[in-house]
Amino acid sequence: DLIQMPATRRSGNGRSITLTGARAHNLKKVDVTIPLGMLVVISGVSGSGKSTLVHDVLYNALVAEKGQVTGGARAEVDEVEGADWIDEVVLVDQSPIGRTPRSNPITYIKAFDAIRELFAALPESKKRGYAAGHFSFNIPGGRCDACQGDGTVTVEMQFLADVELICEECKGMRYKPEVLEIHYHGKNIHEVLDLTVKTALHFFSGVPKIVEKLRVLDEVGLGYLRLGQSATTLSGGEAQRMKLAAHLQPKQRDFGRTQLERNRRHPRMLYIFDEPTTGLHFDDVSKLLAAFRRLIEAGGSIVVIEHNLDVIKTADWVIDLGPEGGWRGGRVIAVGTPDDIAAAPDSYTGQWLSRILSSNGNAPSHGL
């Protein structure tokens, strides 16, 4: 039940991004080189400058260089080199994936289209003239007219907060009764949306188009979510793994495409994660690390802010900040492989890592 040390560490693709003179907040004009094509962890005690370095300097500088954001916060750094080695930078953070009940796991990973098409292709649907749109709760047609597909209605209270009540017309099922009469393998569209991802993988086992999208959710440890679960009920960690799943979605076949077209379809990505293991069981941490491997194998690079020693010990490269938090931090204490960090005398991260690595990396570990 322990996360194993990697047999070898990646050496990267020989390219890197270098920040010179990063000085936001408590950073002391630090110079940092981030190798690409590997898993790079930014470690250090709380308040040591990790988020400042990654969010305020690295991310802001790169999105400005790439023109991904205009008029954003200016990065406080003298020089950024190597931005041309990536095509896009993605911050996979814990912000919500949607702010309305209409947004859910299968709409986010674009599996709902395939499910609606499946229902529309059933003989009874064709007989009644139902199209895929009849199985959507976002457009008029098959959705309940009373609640407009929300499943709830808002009652405005004069002197109190508004109250959300289950729609009396559809009893929270979102659809018109006649649409719910259409069944696939004994279940209507409402019952399908109530399935968990793990159960749905078995239910749709004969439909590869749906299974390959749902499988990714299970692979990042979200097999327990219901397909139609409102995005507003997801925790920050779940939202982050939903975004990770979206980036892991299988690409369409590249057969017959030129190399230029393939490069456009598979851009060189830099993914940034901020403490993605928060609240995760070790089994889910293992799944997360496997997902990281897939992103790197697809040509991506990963930068992770992390306290979790299981992640730090499996990293290819570590940049450790400190030595303390606040104004007693903001310096680069050590750089290198986890073994290099473990040997650094002034690194708190290194002190913990040395205990784990001295037991072949398989001692029970926890966050700093």
N, C-alpha and C positions, 0 to 999 in steps of 0.2 A: 504493500500500500504506500510505497514511497516513490517519489519522482526521481528517476534514475539520471545520473550524469550522462551527457552525450558521449558517445565513443570518440568522436573527434569534434573539433570546433571549426566552423566555417572560416575561410580566410578572406571572404568577400570577393568583390569583382575588381579590386585594384583601384577603385575610384572612391572619392570622399568629398564631403562638404566641410569647409573650414570657416569658422567664425573667428574673426579677429577683433579684440577689444570689446567684448560683450559687457555692458555696464548697467543694465536695467536693475532697479531696486538695489538689492544687496550684492550683486555681482561686481567683483573687483577687477574690471577690465580684463576678463579672462579670454584666453585663446583656446578654442576647442575644435578638434577634428573628428568628424563623425564618418567612419568608414561605411561604405554602401554594400548591399548584397549580403547583409548579415543581420543578426539580432543584437542591437546595441541597447544596453540598459543604462539609464541615468539614475544613479543611486546617491544616498546620503541621508542624514537625519532630517526630520521635519524642519522646514524653514531654512534649509541649506542653500536654496536657490534653484532647485530642480525645475519647478514649474515656470519660474521666471526665464530660465535658460531655454526651455523647450517651447513654451507657449509665446512668451513676450518677445523672444529674440529669434530662435530658429524658425518657428512657424510663421510669425509675422514677416520676417525677412524673405522667406521663400514664396509666400503667396503674393508678396509685392513684386518679387522678381519675375514670377510666372504670370503676373497679371490676373491671378485668380480672384483677387479682391481689389477694388479701387477705393481709395479714401479710407483705408483701414488704419489701425494704430501703427505708427512708425517704429521699426525695430531699432533699439539703441545699441548699435554695433558699428565698428569702424569699417569693416569689410566682410563680404560674404563671397567665398570662392567655391566653385563646383556645382552651382545651382543648375548648370546646363546638363549635368549627368542624370537629372531626373526630369520627368515630363509633368508630374503633378504631385502635390503634397496633400495628404488627407489626414485630418484630425478626427480620429475615431473616439469621440468623447462620450460622456454620460448624459448629454442633453436628450430630452424626449424625442422619440421618432415621429410623434404626432400629438397634436393637442386636442383632437376630437375623438369621440367614441367610434367614428367611422374608420379611423386608422387602426390597423391590426397587423399581426405577424404576416398573414398571407398576402395582404395588399402590399406590404412593405417589400417583400421579396418577390413580388409579381407572380405568385402562384395562383391567385384568385382568378385571373383571366382563364387559365387552363381548366380550373374546376368549373367555372361557369360555362365554358365551351363544352365540357363533358356533359353537363346537365342539358344543355340546349340540343345536343346531338341525340338524346334519348328518343325513342319512337313516340312516346306520349307527348313530349315537348313539340316534336315536329307536327304531330297530329293537331295540336292546339295552336300552332304557329308561334311558339315561344322562341325567342332568340336569346343569346347570351345575356343581353341587357335585362331580361326579365328576372335573372338570378342575381342582379346587383341591387344593393340597398342604397346606392349613391345616385341613381337616376330613376325617374318615374317609369312605371311599367308594372313590374312585379312587386315592388316594395309597398309596404303599408302606407296608404295615403294619410292616415291620421297622424302618425309620428314621423313620416317621411324617411322611414328606414332606420331611425335611431333606436327603436325599441322602447324608448322612454319619451315622456312629454314633460315639459317644464311648466310648473304652475307658479305664476308670479304672486307673491305674497306682499300685501301692502306695507306692512311694518316689519316683516321678517325676511330672512334670506329665501330666495326662490327654492322650490322643492321639486326634485326629479321623481316622477312616478312612472311605474311600468305602464306602457300604453294599453288601454283597455281593449282597443280594437284587435291588436295582434298578439296580446299577452306577452309582449317583449320579444316576439319571434321575428319581427322586422318585415315579414313578407305577407302578401295576401294569401288567404286560405287556399285558393286554387293553385298557386305556385307551390305551396307546401305539399300538394297532392303528387308531385313529381318525385319519384324515388330512384336512387341509384344504389343498388345492392341493399335495398331495404331502408335507406335513410334519405330524408329530404335535405334541402340545402341548409336549413336551420340546424338540423342534427349533425350535419357534416361540420359546420362551423364550431360546434360544441366539442368536437373530437380533439384530443391532444395531438401534438405533432407525432409522437411515438406511435399512437394508435392509428393515426391517419396514414403512416408509412405502410402499415399492413393492409389497411382498408383500400388504398389506391395502388397496391402492389402491381397491378396489371397495367398501370398508366405511367410509363417512364418519365413523361414530360412533367408530371406533378411530383413524382417521387424524387427526382434529382434535385428539385428545388427545396423540398421539405427535408431531405437528408442533411443538407448543410446546417439547418437549424438544430437538428439532433446532434450533429458533430461538434457544435460549439456549446453543448450542454443545455439547450433550450427545448429538449424533447417533452418537457412537462407542460409547456404553454398550450393553451387552446388556440385553434386556428383563428377563431374570430374574437379572441380576447382583445379588449380595448387597449390601445397603446397607452392610454392615460393611467392604466393600472400597473405598467411595467416599472421596475426599479431602474435606477441609473445604470447599474451593472448589466441588467437585462437589455436595456436600450443599447448599450455599448456592444454587447454580443450580437444583437440584431444587425447593427451596422457592419460588424465583422462578417456575419453570414452573407450579407448583401455583396460584399467584396469577394467572397469565396464562391459566388454563384458560377456554375460552369459556363464557359464561353461557347458560343456557337462554333461550329466546325470552321477551321481555317483552310480547308482543302481548296486549292485552286486560286488562293489569294497571293498577290506579290508580297515580297518581304516588307515593302513600304506599308502596304495595307495591313499586314500582320502587326507591324510596329505600332500603327495607329490604333489597332484593336487591343493591343497589349502594351499600354504605355508603361514606362519605367516609373513605378510608384514609390513614394516614401510615405509609410504609414506611421502615424504618431498615436500612441496609446498612453493614457494617464491612469496608472494604478488599476489595470483591468482585472486584477485578481481579488479586489475588495469583496469580501463576503463569500468567496468561492470555496467549495469543498475541494480537497486535493485532487479528486477524480476530475472535477471540472477544470482545475488548473492544468491538468495533463491534457485535456481536450483543447484548451486554449493554446498551449505550446505546440500541439499538433497542427492547429489552424495557422499559427505563425509560420511553421515550417512550409506549409502549402503556399502561403503568400510569397515567401522568399524563393521557393522553387519556381514560382511563376515569374520571377525576375524582379520582385519587390525588395524593398529595404524597410526595416522596422526599427523605430526608436521608442523605447518604453520607459516611462517614469515608474519606478517600482521599489517597494520596501520588501516584497516577498522574497525570501532567500532561495526558495525553490526556483523562482524565475531567474534571479541573479546568478545562481550557480550554473544554470544551463545556458547563459548568455555567451555570445561569441566575443563580445567586447563590452567593457564596463567603463563608464566615466563617473567617478565618485567625487561628489562635492562636499564641502564642509569647511573646517572640521566640526563647527557647531551650527546652530541655527541663527537667524537674524543677522545682525552686523558682525557676529563672530563666525559667520559662514561666508558663502559667496566665492569660495576659491576652489580650484581643481586640486584635489588631494592626491588622487592616483588615477592612472589610466592604463588599461590593458585587459588581459584575460582575467577571469575570476581568480586564477592562481596568482596573477600579478597583484591583484587588489588584496588578496589574503596575506601577501608578504609586505604590504605597505604599513609601516609602523604607526602612522598618524590617522589611519582610516578606521572609523568605527565599523563600517561595513566589512572591512577586511578582517577585523577581530572575530566577527561572527562567522564569516566565510571560512576562516582558517580552522575553526572547530569542525565545520561540516566536511571540508575537503580532506582533513586529516583522517576522517573515518570513511574515505573513498566516496564522499559526497552523498552517502545514503543515511546519514543520521537524521532523526526527525528535525524538521526545520520550521521556522515561523517567520513572521515579519519583523523588521527592525523596530 
